[in-house]
Amino acid sequence: MAIITRNTEEIVTKEELEALVNSDKQPSAYVDMSQAGRSHMGHVLTVNKLLDLQQAGFKIIVLLADVHAYLNEKRNNGRSSKDR
């Protein structure tokens, strides 16, 4: 439990998490990353938590919405969110 909860601000309920971890089902974690710009150090926080969860036995699912981000950038004529 310590590796799952480290560096977290809140957990829905500790009892629910314990029940999930102690069940026969393999728990999973899902993250959707749709980057509008370059990768930056802020992404390290998410990646570190995914590594923690993977080490704790979670199945990790990552959706990299790169085509979606590309189309958004193209729709905005290459303008960044600062320029809009």
PyMOL Python script that loads the backbone (N, CA, C, O; Angstrom):
from pymol import cmd

cmd.read_pdbstr("""\
ATOM      1  N   MET A   1       0.824  -1.202   0.000  1.00  0.00           N
ATOM      2  CA  MET A   1       0.000   0.000   0.000  1.00  0.00           C
ATOM      3  C   MET A   1       0.866   1.264   0.000  1.00  0.00           C
ATOM      4  O   MET A   1       0.480   2.281  -0.577  1.00  0.00           O
ATOM      5  N   ALA A   2       2.005   1.202   0.630  1.00  0.00           N
ATOM      6  CA  ALA A   2       2.844   2.395   0.748  1.00  0.00           C
ATOM      7  C   ALA A   2       3.285   2.916  -0.617  1.00  0.00           C
ATOM      8  O   ALA A   2       3.281   4.124  -0.855  1.00  0.00           O
ATOM      9  N   ILE A   3       3.665   2.003  -1.515  1.00  0.00           N
ATOM     10  CA  ILE A   3       4.118   2.447  -2.841  1.00  0.00           C
ATOM     11  C   ILE A   3       2.959   3.028  -3.658  1.00  0.00           C
ATOM     12  O   ILE A   3       3.161   3.936  -4.465  1.00  0.00           O
ATOM     13  N   ILE A   4       1.758   2.509  -3.451  1.00  0.00           N
ATOM     14  CA  ILE A   4       0.588   3.004  -4.183  1.00  0.00           C
ATOM     15  C   ILE A   4       0.212   4.400  -3.705  1.00  0.00           C
ATOM     16  O   ILE A   4      -0.158   5.253  -4.512  1.00  0.00           O
ATOM     17  N   THR A   5       0.303   4.635  -2.423  1.00  0.00           N
ATOM     18  CA  THR A   5      -0.180   5.899  -1.861  1.00  0.00           C
ATOM     19  C   THR A   5       0.900   6.969  -1.718  1.00  0.00           C
ATOM     20  O   THR A   5       0.581   8.113  -1.398  1.00  0.00           O
ATOM     21  N   ARG A   6       2.160   6.632  -1.946  1.00  0.00           N
ATOM     22  CA  ARG A   6       3.195   7.659  -1.778  1.00  0.00           C
ATOM     23  C   ARG A   6       3.038   8.761  -2.832  1.00  0.00           C
ATOM     24  O   ARG A   6       2.648   8.510  -3.972  1.00  0.00           O
ATOM     25  N   ASN A   7       3.347   9.957  -2.421  1.00  0.00           N
ATOM     26  CA  ASN A   7       3.266  11.145  -3.285  1.00  0.00           C
ATOM     27  C   ASN A   7       1.866  11.368  -3.849  1.00  0.00           C
ATOM     28  O   ASN A   7       1.722  11.887  -4.956  1.00  0.00           O
ATOM     29  N   THR A   8       0.840  10.984  -3.105  1.00  0.00           N
ATOM     30  CA  THR A   8      -0.532  11.255  -3.533  1.00  0.00           C
ATOM     31  C   THR A   8      -1.157  12.263  -2.583  1.00  0.00           C
ATOM     32  O   THR A   8      -0.825  12.304  -1.398  1.00  0.00           O
ATOM     33  N   GLU A   9      -2.037  13.051  -3.097  1.00  0.00           N
ATOM     34  CA  GLU A   9      -2.734  14.052  -2.306  1.00  0.00           C
ATOM     35  C   GLU A   9      -3.959  13.460  -1.630  1.00  0.00           C
ATOM     36  O   GLU A   9      -4.234  13.749  -0.465  1.00  0.00           O
ATOM     37  N   GLU A  10      -4.695  12.630  -2.366  1.00  0.00           N
ATOM     38  CA  GLU A  10      -5.881  12.015  -1.789  1.00  0.00           C
ATOM     39  C   GLU A  10      -6.180  10.700  -2.486  1.00  0.00           C
ATOM     40  O   GLU A  10      -5.768  10.469  -3.623  1.00  0.00           O
ATOM     41  N   ILE A  11      -6.900   9.852  -1.784  1.00  0.00           N
ATOM     42  CA  ILE A  11      -7.343   8.562  -2.297  1.00  0.00           C
ATOM     43  C   ILE A  11      -8.846   8.521  -2.070  1.00  0.00           C
ATOM     44  O   ILE A  11      -9.328   8.957  -1.025  1.00  0.00           O
ATOM     45  N   VAL A  12      -9.589   8.003  -3.036  1.00  0.00           N
ATOM     46  CA  VAL A  12     -11.050   8.005  -2.911  1.00  0.00           C
ATOM     47  C   VAL A  12     -11.427   7.459  -1.544  1.00  0.00           C
ATOM     48  O   VAL A  12     -12.002   8.184  -0.732  1.00  0.00           O
ATOM     49  N   THR A  13     -11.121   6.210  -1.275  1.00  0.00           N
ATOM     50  CA  THR A  13     -11.215   5.677   0.088  1.00  0.00           C
ATOM     51  C   THR A  13     -10.133   4.628   0.252  1.00  0.00           C
ATOM     52  O   THR A  13      -9.891   3.824  -0.648  1.00  0.00           O
ATOM     53  N   LYS A  14      -9.495   4.641   1.389  1.00  0.00           N
ATOM     54  CA  LYS A  14      -8.445   3.662   1.658  1.00  0.00           C
ATOM     55  C   LYS A  14      -9.028   2.248   1.669  1.00  0.00           C
ATOM     56  O   LYS A  14      -8.391   1.307   1.197  1.00  0.00           O
ATOM     57  N   GLU A  15     -10.240   2.103   2.210  1.00  0.00           N
ATOM     58  CA  GLU A  15     -10.889   0.789   2.264  1.00  0.00           C
ATOM     59  C   GLU A  15     -11.141   0.238   0.861  1.00  0.00           C
ATOM     60  O   GLU A  15     -10.926  -0.948   0.609  1.00  0.00           O
ATOM     61  N   GLU A  16     -11.591   1.089  -0.041  1.00  0.00           N
ATOM     62  CA  GLU A  16     -11.853   0.669  -1.416  1.00  0.00           C
ATOM     63  C   GLU A  16     -10.554   0.253  -2.116  1.00  0.00           C
ATOM     64  O   GLU A  16     -10.524  -0.742  -2.840  1.00  0.00           O
ATOM     65  N   LEU A  17      -9.501   1.011  -1.897  1.00  0.00           N
ATOM     66  CA  LEU A  17      -8.206   0.682  -2.486  1.00  0.00           C
ATOM     67  C   LEU A  17      -7.689  -0.648  -1.943  1.00  0.00           C
ATOM     68  O   LEU A  17      -7.203  -1.486  -2.702  1.00  0.00           O
ATOM     69  N   GLU A  18      -7.795  -0.837  -0.637  1.00  0.00           N
ATOM     70  CA  GLU A  18      -7.353  -2.099  -0.029  1.00  0.00           C
ATOM     71  C   GLU A  18      -8.152  -3.279  -0.564  1.00  0.00           C
ATOM     72  O   GLU A  18      -7.587  -4.341  -0.827  1.00  0.00           O
ATOM     73  N   ALA A  19      -9.455  -3.105  -0.727  1.00  0.00           N
ATOM     74  CA  ALA A  19     -10.297  -4.177  -1.271  1.00  0.00           C
ATOM     75  C   ALA A  19      -9.874  -4.514  -2.696  1.00  0.00           C
ATOM     76  O   ALA A  19      -9.832  -5.686  -3.069  1.00  0.00           O
ATOM     77  N   LEU A  20      -9.563  -3.502  -3.490  1.00  0.00           N
ATOM     78  CA  LEU A  20      -9.126  -3.713  -4.875  1.00  0.00           C
ATOM     79  C   LEU A  20      -7.797  -4.459  -4.915  1.00  0.00           C
ATOM     80  O   LEU A  20      -7.635  -5.422  -5.664  1.00  0.00           O
ATOM     81  N   VAL A  21      -6.866  -4.009  -4.112  1.00  0.00           N
ATOM     82  CA  VAL A  21      -5.535  -4.626  -4.099  1.00  0.00           C
ATOM     83  C   VAL A  21      -5.600  -6.068  -3.586  1.00  0.00           C
ATOM     84  O   VAL A  21      -4.854  -6.927  -4.058  1.00  0.00           O
ATOM     85  N   ASN A  22      -6.474  -6.333  -2.637  1.00  0.00           N
ATOM     86  CA  ASN A  22      -6.575  -7.666  -2.038  1.00  0.00           C
ATOM     87  C   ASN A  22      -7.502  -8.613  -2.798  1.00  0.00           C
ATOM     88  O   ASN A  22      -7.624  -9.782  -2.432  1.00  0.00           O
ATOM     89  N   SER A  23      -8.156  -8.122  -3.851  1.00  0.00           N
ATOM     90  CA  SER A  23      -9.061  -8.985  -4.624  1.00  0.00           C
ATOM     91  C   SER A  23      -8.251  -9.876  -5.564  1.00  0.00           C
ATOM     92  O   SER A  23      -7.044  -9.703  -5.728  1.00  0.00           O
ATOM     93  N   ASP A  24      -8.944 -10.826  -6.172  1.00  0.00           N
ATOM     94  CA  ASP A  24      -8.298 -11.737  -7.118  1.00  0.00           C
ATOM     95  C   ASP A  24      -8.080 -11.094  -8.487  1.00  0.00           C
ATOM     96  O   ASP A  24      -7.287 -11.587  -9.289  1.00  0.00           O
ATOM     97  N   LYS A  25      -8.788  -9.988  -8.750  1.00  0.00           N
ATOM     98  CA  LYS A  25      -8.646  -9.289 -10.029  1.00  0.00           C
ATOM     99  C   LYS A  25      -7.356  -8.479 -10.044  1.00  0.00           C
ATOM    100  O   LYS A  25      -6.933  -7.944  -9.019  1.00  0.00           O
ATOM    101  N   GLN A  26      -6.731  -8.394 -11.229  1.00  0.00           N
ATOM    102  CA  GLN A  26      -5.572  -7.525 -11.357  1.00  0.00           C
ATOM    103  C   GLN A  26      -6.074  -6.089 -11.527  1.00  0.00           C
ATOM    104  O   GLN A  26      -6.815  -5.804 -12.467  1.00  0.00           O
ATOM    105  N   PRO A  27      -5.682  -5.196 -10.639  1.00  0.00           N
ATOM    106  CA  PRO A  27      -6.117  -3.802 -10.787  1.00  0.00           C
ATOM    107  C   PRO A  27      -5.447  -3.161 -11.996  1.00  0.00           C
ATOM    108  O   PRO A  27      -4.369  -3.578 -12.421  1.00  0.00           O
ATOM    109  N   SER A  28      -6.098  -2.145 -12.540  1.00  0.00           N
ATOM    110  CA  SER A  28      -5.514  -1.442 -13.678  1.00  0.00           C
ATOM    111  C   SER A  28      -5.575   0.055 -13.448  1.00  0.00           C
ATOM    112  O   SER A  28      -6.409   0.558 -12.695  1.00  0.00           O
ATOM    113  N   ALA A  29      -4.670   0.755 -14.117  1.00  0.00           N
ATOM    114  CA  ALA A  29      -4.629   2.212 -14.078  1.00  0.00           C
ATOM    115  C   ALA A  29      -4.606   2.708 -15.513  1.00  0.00           C
ATOM    116  O   ALA A  29      -3.911   2.145 -16.359  1.00  0.00           O
ATOM    117  N   TYR A  30      -5.364   3.760 -15.786  1.00  0.00           N
ATOM    118  CA  TYR A  30      -5.501   4.298 -17.137  1.00  0.00           C
ATOM    119  C   TYR A  30      -5.162   5.780 -17.118  1.00  0.00           C
ATOM    120  O   TYR A  30      -5.596   6.511 -16.228  1.00  0.00           O
ATOM    121  N   VAL A  31      -4.389   6.220 -18.098  1.00  0.00           N
ATOM    122  CA  VAL A  31      -4.107   7.648 -18.247  1.00  0.00           C
ATOM    123  C   VAL A  31      -4.199   7.994 -19.729  1.00  0.00           C
ATOM    124  O   VAL A  31      -3.750   7.238 -20.591  1.00  0.00           O
ATOM    125  N   ASP A  32      -4.790   9.152 -20.002  1.00  0.00           N
ATOM    126  CA  ASP A  32      -4.958   9.670 -21.358  1.00  0.00           C
ATOM    127  C   ASP A  32      -4.063  10.894 -21.479  1.00  0.00           C
ATOM    128  O   ASP A  32      -4.263  11.887 -20.781  1.00  0.00           O
ATOM    129  N   MET A  33      -3.087  10.824 -22.356  1.00  0.00           N
ATOM    130  CA  MET A  33      -2.152  11.940 -22.529  1.00  0.00           C
ATOM    131  C   MET A  33      -2.339  12.537 -23.917  1.00  0.00           C
ATOM    132  O   MET A  33      -1.981  11.923 -24.923  1.00  0.00           O
ATOM    133  N   SER A  34      -2.897  13.721 -23.960  1.00  0.00           N
ATOM    134  CA  SER A  34      -3.081  14.451 -25.205  1.00  0.00           C
ATOM    135  C   SER A  34      -2.270  15.740 -25.087  1.00  0.00           C
ATOM    136  O   SER A  34      -2.753  16.747 -24.569  1.00  0.00           O
ATOM    137  N   GLN A  35      -1.071  15.692 -25.560  1.00  0.00           N
ATOM    138  CA  GLN A  35      -0.161  16.815 -25.403  1.00  0.00           C
ATOM    139  C   GLN A  35      -0.349  17.838 -26.502  1.00  0.00           C
ATOM    140  O   GLN A  35      -0.329  17.502 -27.687  1.00  0.00           O
ATOM    141  N   ALA A  36      -0.529  19.072 -26.112  1.00  0.00           N
ATOM    142  CA  ALA A  36      -0.662  20.153 -27.088  1.00  0.00           C
ATOM    143  C   ALA A  36       0.703  20.759 -27.404  1.00  0.00           C
ATOM    144  O   ALA A  36       0.853  21.494 -28.380  1.00  0.00           O
ATOM    145  N   GLY A  37       1.673  20.453 -26.589  1.00  0.00           N
ATOM    146  CA  GLY A  37       3.014  21.001 -26.808  1.00  0.00           C
ATOM    147  C   GLY A  37       4.058  19.948 -26.534  1.00  0.00           C
ATOM    148  O   GLY A  37       3.787  18.749 -26.602  1.00  0.00           O
ATOM    149  N   ARG A  38       5.235  20.400 -26.227  1.00  0.00           N
ATOM    150  CA  ARG A  38       6.330  19.483 -25.951  1.00  0.00           C
ATOM    151  C   ARG A  38       6.173  18.842 -24.579  1.00  0.00           C
ATOM    152  O   ARG A  38       5.496  19.368 -23.696  1.00  0.00           O
ATOM    153  N   SER A  39       6.814  17.699 -24.430  1.00  0.00           N
ATOM    154  CA  SER A  39       6.862  17.080 -23.113  1.00  0.00           C
ATOM    155  C   SER A  39       7.656  17.984 -22.181  1.00  0.00           C
ATOM    156  O   SER A  39       8.566  18.696 -22.606  1.00  0.00           O
ATOM    157  N   HIS A  40       7.296  17.943 -20.906  1.00  0.00           N
ATOM    158  CA  HIS A  40       7.991  18.774 -19.927  1.00  0.00           C
ATOM    159  C   HIS A  40       8.085  18.020 -18.610  1.00  0.00           C
ATOM    160  O   HIS A  40       7.542  16.923 -18.482  1.00  0.00           O
ATOM    161  N   MET A  41       8.758  18.589 -17.649  1.00  0.00           N
ATOM    162  CA  MET A  41       9.011  17.921 -16.372  1.00  0.00           C
ATOM    163  C   MET A  41       7.727  17.585 -15.621  1.00  0.00           C
ATOM    164  O   MET A  41       7.732  16.675 -14.791  1.00  0.00           O
ATOM    165  N   GLY A  42       6.644  18.280 -15.882  1.00  0.00           N
ATOM    166  CA  GLY A  42       5.374  17.976 -15.238  1.00  0.00           C
ATOM    167  C   GLY A  42       4.878  16.576 -15.560  1.00  0.00           C
ATOM    168  O   GLY A  42       4.161  15.969 -14.765  1.00  0.00           O
ATOM    169  N   HIS A  43       5.256  16.066 -16.720  1.00  0.00           N
ATOM    170  CA  HIS A  43       4.853  14.715 -17.106  1.00  0.00           C
ATOM    171  C   HIS A  43       5.552  13.648 -16.261  1.00  0.00           C
ATOM    172  O   HIS A  43       5.070  12.520 -16.158  1.00  0.00           O
ATOM    173  N   VAL A  44       6.673  14.001 -15.667  1.00  0.00           N
ATOM    174  CA  VAL A  44       7.414  13.046 -14.838  1.00  0.00           C
ATOM    175  C   VAL A  44       6.579  12.595 -13.652  1.00  0.00           C
ATOM    176  O   VAL A  44       6.681  11.440 -13.238  1.00  0.00           O
ATOM    177  N   LEU A  45       5.759  13.470 -13.096  1.00  0.00           N
ATOM    178  CA  LEU A  45       4.913  13.108 -11.962  1.00  0.00           C
ATOM    179  C   LEU A  45       3.966  11.964 -12.322  1.00  0.00           C
ATOM    180  O   LEU A  45       3.821  11.001 -11.569  1.00  0.00           O
ATOM    181  N   THR A  46       3.334  12.086 -13.471  1.00  0.00           N
ATOM    182  CA  THR A  46       2.413  11.033 -13.921  1.00  0.00           C
ATOM    183  C   THR A  46       3.158   9.734 -14.193  1.00  0.00           C
ATOM    184  O   THR A  46       2.720   8.663 -13.772  1.00  0.00           O
ATOM    185  N   VAL A  47       4.272   9.826 -14.887  1.00  0.00           N
ATOM    186  CA  VAL A  47       5.052   8.632 -15.219  1.00  0.00           C
ATOM    187  C   VAL A  47       5.549   7.946 -13.949  1.00  0.00           C
ATOM    188  O   VAL A  47       5.503   6.719 -13.856  1.00  0.00           O
ATOM    189  N   ASN A  48       6.024   8.717 -12.973  1.00  0.00           N
ATOM    190  CA  ASN A  48       6.491   8.124 -11.718  1.00  0.00           C
ATOM    191  C   ASN A  48       5.375   7.372 -10.999  1.00  0.00           C
ATOM    192  O   ASN A  48       5.605   6.290 -10.461  1.00  0.00           O
ATOM    193  N   LYS A  49       4.170   7.936 -10.987  1.00  0.00           N
ATOM    194  CA  LYS A  49       3.062   7.259 -10.319  1.00  0.00           C
ATOM    195  C   LYS A  49       2.677   5.996 -11.081  1.00  0.00           C
ATOM    196  O   LYS A  49       2.356   4.982 -10.461  1.00  0.00           O
ATOM    197  N   LEU A  50       2.701   6.037 -12.399  1.00  0.00           N
ATOM    198  CA  LEU A  50       2.408   4.837 -13.183  1.00  0.00           C
ATOM    199  C   LEU A  50       3.441   3.742 -12.894  1.00  0.00           C
ATOM    200  O   LEU A  50       3.090   2.565 -12.813  1.00  0.00           O
ATOM    201  N   LEU A  51       4.706   4.125 -12.741  1.00  0.00           N
ATOM    202  CA  LEU A  51       5.736   3.145 -12.397  1.00  0.00           C
ATOM    203  C   LEU A  51       5.490   2.553 -11.015  1.00  0.00           C
ATOM    204  O   LEU A  51       5.673   1.352 -10.815  1.00  0.00           O
ATOM    205  N   ASP A  52       5.077   3.387 -10.056  1.00  0.00           N
ATOM    206  CA  ASP A  52       4.722   2.892  -8.722  1.00  0.00           C
ATOM    207  C   ASP A  52       3.604   1.865  -8.810  1.00  0.00           C
ATOM    208  O   ASP A  52       3.686   0.786  -8.222  1.00  0.00           O
ATOM    209  N   LEU A  53       2.566   2.213  -9.547  1.00  0.00           N
ATOM    210  CA  LEU A  53       1.416   1.315  -9.671  1.00  0.00           C
ATOM    211  C   LEU A  53       1.792   0.023 -10.380  1.00  0.00           C
ATOM    212  O   LEU A  53       1.330  -1.053 -10.001  1.00  0.00           O
ATOM    213  N   GLN A  54       2.624   0.123 -11.399  1.00  0.00           N
ATOM    214  CA  GLN A  54       3.070  -1.076 -12.106  1.00  0.00           C
ATOM    215  C   GLN A  54       3.866  -1.977 -11.165  1.00  0.00           C
ATOM    216  O   GLN A  54       3.689  -3.195 -11.167  1.00  0.00           O
ATOM    217  N   GLN A  55       4.733  -1.381 -10.369  1.00  0.00           N
ATOM    218  CA  GLN A  55       5.525  -2.156  -9.407  1.00  0.00           C
ATOM    219  C   GLN A  55       4.623  -2.833  -8.374  1.00  0.00           C
ATOM    220  O   GLN A  55       4.962  -3.894  -7.849  1.00  0.00           O
ATOM    221  N   ALA A  56       3.473  -2.216  -8.084  1.00  0.00           N
ATOM    222  CA  ALA A  56       2.532  -2.780  -7.117  1.00  0.00           C
ATOM    223  C   ALA A  56       1.614  -3.832  -7.749  1.00  0.00           C
ATOM    224  O   ALA A  56       0.758  -4.393  -7.066  1.00  0.00           O
ATOM    225  N   GLY A  57       1.787  -4.102  -9.056  1.00  0.00           N
ATOM    226  CA  GLY A  57       1.016  -5.157  -9.701  1.00  0.00           C
ATOM    227  C   GLY A  57      -0.139  -4.686 -10.560  1.00  0.00           C
ATOM    228  O   GLY A  57      -0.907  -5.511 -11.056  1.00  0.00           O
ATOM    229  N   PHE A  58      -0.286  -3.389 -10.751  1.00  0.00           N
ATOM    230  CA  PHE A  58      -1.353  -2.853 -11.588  1.00  0.00           C
ATOM    231  C   PHE A  58      -1.015  -3.059 -13.060  1.00  0.00           C
ATOM    232  O   PHE A  58       0.153  -3.022 -13.445  1.00  0.00           O
ATOM    233  N   LYS A  59      -2.033  -3.275 -13.874  1.00  0.00           N
ATOM    234  CA  LYS A  59      -1.891  -3.254 -15.327  1.00  0.00           C
ATOM    235  C   LYS A  59      -2.001  -1.789 -15.731  1.00  0.00           C
ATOM    236  O   LYS A  59      -2.957  -1.115 -15.349  1.00  0.00           O
ATOM    237  N   ILE A  60      -1.049  -1.295 -16.489  1.00  0.00           N
ATOM    238  CA  ILE A  60      -1.008   0.119 -16.878  1.00  0.00           C
ATOM    239  C   ILE A  60      -1.467   0.260 -18.322  1.00  0.00           C
ATOM    240  O   ILE A  60      -0.986  -0.445 -19.209  1.00  0.00           O
ATOM    241  N   ILE A  61      -2.400   1.178 -18.548  1.00  0.00           N
ATOM    242  CA  ILE A  61      -2.912   1.461 -19.890  1.00  0.00           C
ATOM    243  C   ILE A  61      -2.695   2.949 -20.154  1.00  0.00           C
ATOM    244  O   ILE A  61      -3.178   3.796 -19.402  1.00  0.00           O
ATOM    245  N   VAL A  62      -1.973   3.259 -21.219  1.00  0.00           N
ATOM    246  CA  VAL A  62      -1.689   4.650 -21.575  1.00  0.00           C
ATOM    247  C   VAL A  62      -2.215   4.910 -22.980  1.00  0.00           C
ATOM    248  O   VAL A  62      -1.850   4.210 -23.923  1.00  0.00           O
ATOM    249  N   LEU A  63      -3.066   5.910 -23.117  1.00  0.00           N
ATOM    250  CA  LEU A  63      -3.529   6.343 -24.426  1.00  0.00           C
ATOM    251  C   LEU A  63      -2.746   7.599 -24.793  1.00  0.00           C
ATOM    252  O   LEU A  63      -2.888   8.640 -24.151  1.00  0.00           O
ATOM    253  N   LEU A  64      -1.928   7.493 -25.819  1.00  0.00           N
ATOM    254  CA  LEU A  64      -1.196   8.654 -26.314  1.00  0.00           C
ATOM    255  C   LEU A  64      -1.991   9.233 -27.477  1.00  0.00           C
ATOM    256  O   LEU A  64      -1.967   8.700 -28.586  1.00  0.00           O
ATOM    257  N   ALA A  65      -2.682  10.305 -27.216  1.00  0.00           N
ATOM    258  CA  ALA A  65      -3.558  10.903 -28.219  1.00  0.00           C
ATOM    259  C   ALA A  65      -2.763  11.887 -29.077  1.00  0.00           C
ATOM    260  O   ALA A  65      -3.105  13.066 -29.165  1.00  0.00           O
ATOM    261  N   ASP A  66      -1.705  11.392 -29.704  1.00  0.00           N
ATOM    262  CA  ASP A  66      -0.850  12.263 -30.493  1.00  0.00           C
ATOM    263  C   ASP A  66      -1.528  12.746 -31.767  1.00  0.00           C
ATOM    264  O   ASP A  66      -1.331  13.893 -32.169  1.00  0.00           O
ATOM    265  N   VAL A  67      -2.311  11.906 -32.402  1.00  0.00           N
ATOM    266  CA  VAL A  67      -3.027  12.337 -33.607  1.00  0.00           C
ATOM    267  C   VAL A  67      -4.058  13.402 -33.241  1.00  0.00           C
ATOM    268  O   VAL A  67      -4.225  14.384 -33.964  1.00  0.00           O
ATOM    269  N   HIS A  68      -4.743  13.208 -32.127  1.00  0.00           N
ATOM    270  CA  HIS A  68      -5.716  14.191 -31.647  1.00  0.00           C
ATOM    271  C   HIS A  68      -5.031  15.543 -31.389  1.00  0.00           C
ATOM    272  O   HIS A  68      -5.532  16.590 -31.799  1.00  0.00           O
ATOM    273  N   ALA A  69      -3.898  15.505 -30.715  1.00  0.00           N
ATOM    274  CA  ALA A  69      -3.154  16.739 -30.427  1.00  0.00           C
ATOM    275  C   ALA A  69      -2.683  17.395 -31.727  1.00  0.00           C
ATOM    276  O   ALA A  69      -2.739  18.618 -31.862  1.00  0.00           O
ATOM    277  N   TYR A  70      -2.225  16.593 -32.672  1.00  0.00           N
ATOM    278  CA  TYR A  70      -1.783  17.119 -33.966  1.00  0.00           C
ATOM    279  C   TYR A  70      -2.931  17.804 -34.693  1.00  0.00           C
ATOM    280  O   TYR A  70      -2.766  18.902 -35.224  1.00  0.00           O
ATOM    281  N   LEU A  71      -4.098  17.158 -34.719  1.00  0.00           N
ATOM    282  CA  LEU A  71      -5.245  17.744 -35.410  1.00  0.00           C
ATOM    283  C   LEU A  71      -5.706  19.028 -34.734  1.00  0.00           C
ATOM    284  O   LEU A  71      -6.097  19.974 -35.418  1.00  0.00           O
ATOM    285  N   ASN A  72      -5.669  19.082 -33.407  1.00  0.00           N
ATOM    286  CA  ASN A  72      -6.016  20.315 -32.699  1.00  0.00           C
ATOM    287  C   ASN A  72      -5.063  21.442 -33.075  1.00  0.00           C
ATOM    288  O   ASN A  72      -5.482  22.580 -33.289  1.00  0.00           O
ATOM    289  N   GLU A  73      -3.782  21.114 -33.153  1.00  0.00           N
ATOM    290  CA  GLU A  73      -2.774  22.122 -33.505  1.00  0.00           C
ATOM    291  C   GLU A  73      -3.010  22.600 -34.939  1.00  0.00           C
ATOM    292  O   GLU A  73      -2.905  23.794 -35.220  1.00  0.00           O
ATOM    293  N   LYS A  74      -3.324  21.686 -35.832  1.00  0.00           N
ATOM    294  CA  LYS A  74      -3.571  22.033 -37.232  1.00  0.00           C
ATOM    295  C   LYS A  74      -4.837  22.891 -37.346  1.00  0.00           C
ATOM    296  O   LYS A  74      -4.866  23.853 -38.114  1.00  0.00           O
ATOM    297  N   ARG A  75      -5.876  22.548 -36.589  1.00  0.00           N
ATOM    298  CA  ARG A  75      -7.129  23.300 -36.611  1.00  0.00           C
ATOM    299  C   ARG A  75      -6.908  24.748 -36.154  1.00  0.00           C
ATOM    300  O   ARG A  75      -7.559  25.675 -36.636  1.00  0.00           O
ATOM    301  N   ASN A  76      -5.983  24.911 -35.225  1.00  0.00           N
ATOM    302  CA  ASN A  76      -5.699  26.249 -34.699  1.00  0.00           C
ATOM    303  C   ASN A  76      -4.606  26.959 -35.489  1.00  0.00           C
ATOM    304  O   ASN A  76      -4.038  27.947 -35.023  1.00  0.00           O
ATOM    305  N   ASN A  77      -4.312  26.453 -36.689  1.00  0.00           N
ATOM    306  CA  ASN A  77      -3.325  27.056 -37.587  1.00  0.00           C
ATOM    307  C   ASN A  77      -1.964  27.231 -36.933  1.00  0.00           C
ATOM    308  O   ASN A  77      -1.265  28.213 -37.182  1.00  0.00           O
ATOM    309  N   GLY A  78      -1.595  26.270 -36.094  1.00  0.00           N
ATOM    310  CA  GLY A  78      -0.276  26.316 -35.479  1.00  0.00           C
ATOM    311  C   GLY A  78      -0.154  27.283 -34.326  1.00  0.00           C
ATOM    312  O   GLY A  78       0.925  27.416 -33.748  1.00  0.00           O
ATOM    313  N   ARG A  79      -1.252  27.976 -33.968  1.00  0.00           N
ATOM    314  CA  ARG A  79      -1.202  28.915 -32.843  1.00  0.00           C
ATOM    315  C   ARG A  79      -1.218  28.151 -31.534  1.00  0.00           C
ATOM    316  O   ARG A  79      -1.990  27.205 -31.382  1.00  0.00           O
ATOM    317  N   SER A  80      -0.401  28.534 -30.607  1.00  0.00           N
ATOM    318  CA  SER A  80      -0.415  27.906 -29.306  1.00  0.00           C
ATOM    319  C   SER A  80      -1.572  28.484 -28.496  1.00  0.00           C
ATOM    320  O   SER A  80      -2.189  29.470 -28.900  1.00  0.00           O
ATOM    321  N   SER A  81      -1.858  27.875 -27.364  1.00  0.00           N
ATOM    322  CA  SER A  81      -2.951  28.357 -26.521  1.00  0.00           C
ATOM    323  C   SER A  81      -2.693  29.772 -26.024  1.00  0.00           C
ATOM    324  O   SER A  81      -3.637  30.490 -25.693  1.00  0.00           O
ATOM    325  N   LYS A  82      -1.428  30.187 -25.966  1.00  0.00           N
ATOM    326  CA  LYS A  82      -1.083  31.554 -25.536  1.00  0.00           C
ATOM    327  C   LYS A  82      -1.535  32.589 -26.574  1.00  0.00           C
ATOM    328  O   LYS A  82      -1.862  33.727 -26.236  1.00  0.00           O
ATOM    329  N   ASP A  83      -1.546  32.166 -27.849  1.00  0.00           N
ATOM    330  CA  ASP A  83      -1.871  33.096 -28.935  1.00  0.00           C
ATOM    331  C   ASP A  83      -3.361  33.226 -29.201  1.00  0.00           C
ATOM    332  O   ASP A  83      -3.777  34.106 -29.955  1.00  0.00           O
ATOM    333  N   ARG A  84      -4.177  32.359 -28.590  1.00  0.00           N
ATOM    334  CA  ARG A  84      -5.603  32.368 -28.888  1.00  0.00           C
ATOM    335  C   ARG A  84      -6.353  33.352 -28.049  1.00  0.00           C
ATOM    336  O   ARG A  84      -7.571  33.476 -28.185  1.00  0.00           O
TER     337      ARG A  84
END
""", "prot")
cmd.dss("prot")
cmd.show_as("cartoon", "prot")
cmd.util.cbc("prot")
cmd.orient("prot")
